[in-house]
Amino acid sequence: MTDYTLRPIGHVESVLTDPATAPRQPDEGAPPAWLVIDDHVPPPSTDSPPAWTSWY
């Protein structure tokens, strides 16, 4: 079996402040959320799929 180490590369941000009262889905009134990628993460290579390059 191969072991892998997972490290966070960013976090999710939102205007919500209390997870306990937050709506779970957009149709329940949830506002947009976005990913913030940490500065230490290098940009994707030029041959990455388009979805991976949209965060830069």
Rosetta blueprint (number, residue, H / E / L):
1 M L
2 T L
3 D L
4 Y L
5 T L
6 L L
7 R L
8 P L
9 I L
10 G E
11 H E
12 V E
13 E E
14 S E
15 V L
16 L L
17 T L
18 D L
19 P H
20 A H
21 T H
22 A L
23 P L
24 R L
25 Q L
26 P H
27 D H
28 E H
29 G L
30 A L
31 P L
32 P L
33 A E
34 W E
35 L E
36 V E
37 I E
38 D L
39 D L
40 H L
41 V L
42 P L
43 P L
44 P L
45 S L
46 T L
47 D L
48 S L
49 P L
50 P H
51 A H
52 W H
53 T H
54 S L
55 W L
56 Y L
